[in-house]
Amino acid sequence: MTVATGNTALTGRTGKRLIVVVGAVLATVLVWAIGEPVLGHDLVVTGPGQPATDLGLSQIAFIAAASSLLGWAALAILERFTARALTVWTIAALLVLAVSFVPFLSVEATTGSKVVLALTHAVLAAVLIPGFVRTAAKIS
């Protein structure tokens, strides 16, 4: 009997990180789906001097995917150049999360909409950060 012990598409680091990205996007979309269609919080935001923007499913999914892929790219680049990649990336990810809440101070939206949007940020980080930490290169 032969047992395959290769690095298959979804068990290698790239595959695991892809699963983390998909999970983060799906979790964010789930928050949107509960917040807007189910609870009825229309995610319309108005920035200073800007027209009102209705954040729908496609915008939420795109922003979550783009943020996740940028995080992945940043971690991969750091892993090539520093032994402390995971520490640097985790601190940077937490700072980006904190800064992502700043626009809530200047945009106009209902309280419910702001809560749903804040939850999308938090859920994305809650999946992405520990997920990427688990896939990071281990230093022996």
C-alpha positions in Angstrom: 0.0 0.0 0.0 1.3 3.4 -1.0 0.6 6.5 1.1 0.9 9.9 -0.7 2.8 12.4 1.4 3.0 15.3 -1.0 2.2 18.9 -0.8 -1.3 19.0 -2.3 -2.9 22.2 -3.5 -4.8 22.9 -0.3 -2.4 21.5 2.3 0.6 23.7 1.4 1.1 27.2 2.7 -0.4 28.8 -0.4 -3.5 26.6 -0.2 -4.0 27.2 3.5 -3.7 31.0 3.0 -6.2 30.8 0.1 -8.6 29.1 2.4 -8.1 31.8 5.0 -8.8 34.5 2.4 -11.9 32.8 1.3 -13.0 32.3 4.9 -12.4 36.0 5.7 -14.4 37.1 2.7 -17.3 34.7 3.5 -17.4 35.8 7.1 -17.5 39.5 6.1 -20.2 38.8 3.5 -22.2 36.9 6.2 -22.0 40.0 8.5 -23.3 42.1 5.6 -26.1 39.6 4.8 -27.3 39.6 8.4 -26.9 43.3 8.9 -28.5 44.6 5.6 -31.0 42.2 4.2 -32.0 40.4 7.5 -31.8 43.2 10.1 -32.6 46.0 7.6 -29.6 48.3 8.1 -29.2 49.9 4.8 -25.4 50.4 4.5 -25.5 53.9 3.0 -22.6 56.2 4.0 -22.0 59.8 3.1 -18.5 61.2 3.5 -17.7 64.9 3.8 -18.3 66.5 0.3 -19.2 63.1 -1.2 -22.4 61.7 -2.5 -24.1 58.9 -0.6 -22.7 55.5 -1.3 -24.8 52.3 -0.8 -22.4 49.5 0.2 -23.8 46.4 -1.4 -22.6 42.8 -1.5 -20.2 43.3 -4.3 -18.4 46.3 -2.7 -18.2 44.5 0.7 -16.8 41.3 -0.9 -14.4 43.2 -3.1 -13.0 45.2 -0.2 -12.7 42.1 2.0 -10.9 40.2 -0.8 -8.6 43.1 -1.7 -7.7 43.7 1.9 -7.0 40.0 2.5 -4.8 39.6 -0.6 -2.9 42.7 0.4 -2.3 41.3 3.8 -1.2 38.0 2.3 1.2 39.8 0.0 2.6 41.9 2.9 3.3 38.8 5.0 4.9 36.9 2.0 7.2 39.8 1.3 8.1 40.2 5.0 8.8 36.4 5.2 11.4 36.8 2.4 13.3 39.6 4.1 13.1 39.3 7.8 13.2 36.6 10.5 10.6 38.6 12.5 8.1 38.7 9.7 5.2 37.3 11.7 5.7 39.8 14.6 6.0 42.8 12.2 3.0 41.7 10.1 0.8 41.0 13.2 1.5 44.5 14.6 1.0 46.1 11.2 -2.3 44.2 10.8 -3.6 45.3 14.2 -2.6 48.9 13.3 -4.4 48.7 10.0 -7.5 47.4 11.8 -7.4 50.3 14.3 -6.9 52.8 11.5 -9.8 51.3 9.6 -12.2 52.6 12.2 -11.1 56.2 11.8 -13.5 57.0 8.9 -16.5 56.1 11.1 -15.8 59.5 12.9 -16.4 61.5 9.7 -19.0 59.7 7.7 -22.7 60.1 8.0 -24.6 56.8 8.4 -27.2 55.4 10.8 -25.9 53.9 14.0 -27.0 50.4 12.8 -25.1 50.9 9.6 -21.9 51.9 11.4 -22.2 48.9 13.7 -22.6 46.5 10.8 -19.7 48.1 9.0 -17.5 48.0 12.1 -18.4 44.3 12.5 -17.3 43.6 9.0 -13.9 45.1 9.8 -13.6 43.2 13.1 -14.7 39.9 11.5 -12.3 40.2 8.6 -9.4 40.7 11.1 -10.7 38.0 13.4 -10.4 35.4 10.6 -7.4 36.8 8.7 -4.9 37.5 11.5 -5.1 34.2 13.3 -5.4 32.4 10.0 -2.3 33.9 8.6 -0.4 33.4 11.9 -1.1 29.7 11.7 0.3 29.5 8.2 3.4 31.6 8.8 6.9 30.1 8.4 8.1 28.7 11.7 11.6 29.6 12.7 13.4 26.8 14.4 
